[in-house]
Amino acid sequence: MSSLPIDPRDWSLDHIITHLEKKKGKAFIEDDGVHEKFNTQKIKGASFLLLNEEMLSCKPGPYEFPHGTSLEIVQIIKELNQEREQGG
């Protein structure tokens, strides 16, 4: 896969998964079905950056991730948003 676009708002689902795997490992993605759930909901860069812990862990809901998984994803989203706000 080619390198990630600089602005995460431009990321595809594959870019998001690549970044999550880099940060948390392949098992993190596979254990909770992150790829499948994000694919079902048509998550791409801009929508990924808007996700929060409640959206990711709410039951019933489209993702229903365990709270730990949700918090880890939200932390990565916060880091990406901060980097973007600081200009890279």
C-alpha positions as CSV (number, residue, x, y, z in Angstrom):
1,M,0.0,0.0,0.0
2,S,1.2,3.5,-0.7
3,S,2.0,5.9,2.1
4,L,-0.8,7.6,4.0
5,P,-2.2,10.9,2.7
6,I,-0.9,13.7,4.9
7,D,-4.4,14.8,5.9
8,P,-6.3,12.0,7.7
9,R,-9.6,13.5,6.4
10,D,-8.5,12.1,3.0
11,W,-7.9,8.6,4.3
12,S,-9.7,5.6,2.9
13,L,-10.8,2.8,5.2
14,D,-7.6,0.9,4.3
15,H,-5.5,3.9,5.4
16,I,-7.4,4.0,8.7
17,I,-6.8,0.3,9.3
18,T,-3.1,0.6,8.4
19,H,-2.7,3.4,10.9
20,L,-4.6,1.5,13.6
21,E,-2.5,-1.6,13.0
22,K,0.7,0.4,13.2
23,K,-0.4,1.9,16.5
24,K,-2.1,-1.1,18.1
25,G,-1.2,-4.2,16.2
26,K,-3.0,-6.5,13.8
27,A,-4.8,-8.4,16.7
28,F,-6.4,-5.2,17.9
29,I,-8.1,-4.9,14.5
30,E,-9.1,-8.5,14.2
31,D,-10.2,-9.3,17.7
32,D,-13.1,-6.8,17.8
33,G,-13.9,-6.8,14.0
34,V,-12.8,-3.2,13.6
35,H,-12.4,-3.4,9.8
36,E,-15.7,-5.1,9.2
37,K,-17.7,-2.7,11.4
38,F,-16.0,0.4,9.9
39,N,-16.6,-1.0,6.4
40,T,-20.3,-1.7,7.1
41,Q,-20.7,1.9,8.3
42,K,-18.7,3.3,5.3
43,I,-16.1,5.0,7.6
44,K,-13.5,7.0,5.8
45,G,-11.1,9.7,7.0
46,A,-13.4,12.6,7.7
47,S,-16.1,10.5,9.4
48,F,-13.4,8.5,11.4
49,L,-12.2,11.8,12.9
50,L,-15.7,12.5,14.2
51,L,-16.2,9.3,16.1
52,N,-16.3,9.4,19.9
53,E,-16.3,6.8,22.7
54,E,-20.1,6.8,23.1
55,M,-20.6,6.2,19.4
56,L,-18.1,3.3,19.4
57,S,-19.3,1.5,22.5
58,C,-23.1,2.3,22.6
59,K,-25.3,-0.8,22.9
60,P,-27.3,-1.3,20.8
61,G,-25.3,0.5,18.2
62,P,-23.5,0.0,14.9
63,Y,-20.1,-0.7,16.5
64,E,-20.6,-2.0,20.1
65,F,-16.9,-2.2,20.8
66,P,-15.8,-2.9,24.3
67,H,-15.0,0.2,26.3
68,G,-11.3,-0.4,26.2
69,T,-11.2,-0.7,22.4
70,S,-13.4,2.4,22.1
71,L,-11.1,4.4,24.4
72,E,-8.0,3.3,22.5
73,I,-9.5,4.3,19.1
74,V,-10.7,7.6,20.5
75,Q,-7.2,8.3,21.8
76,I,-5.8,7.7,18.3
77,I,-8.4,10.0,16.8
78,K,-7.5,12.8,19.4
79,E,-3.9,12.5,18.4
80,L,-4.7,12.7,14.7
81,N,-6.9,15.8,15.3
82,Q,-4.2,17.5,17.3
83,E,-1.6,16.8,14.7
84,R,-3.9,18.2,12.0
85,E,-4.7,21.3,14.0
86,Q,-0.9,21.9,14.6
87,G,-0.3,21.6,10.9
88,G,1.1,18.1,10.5
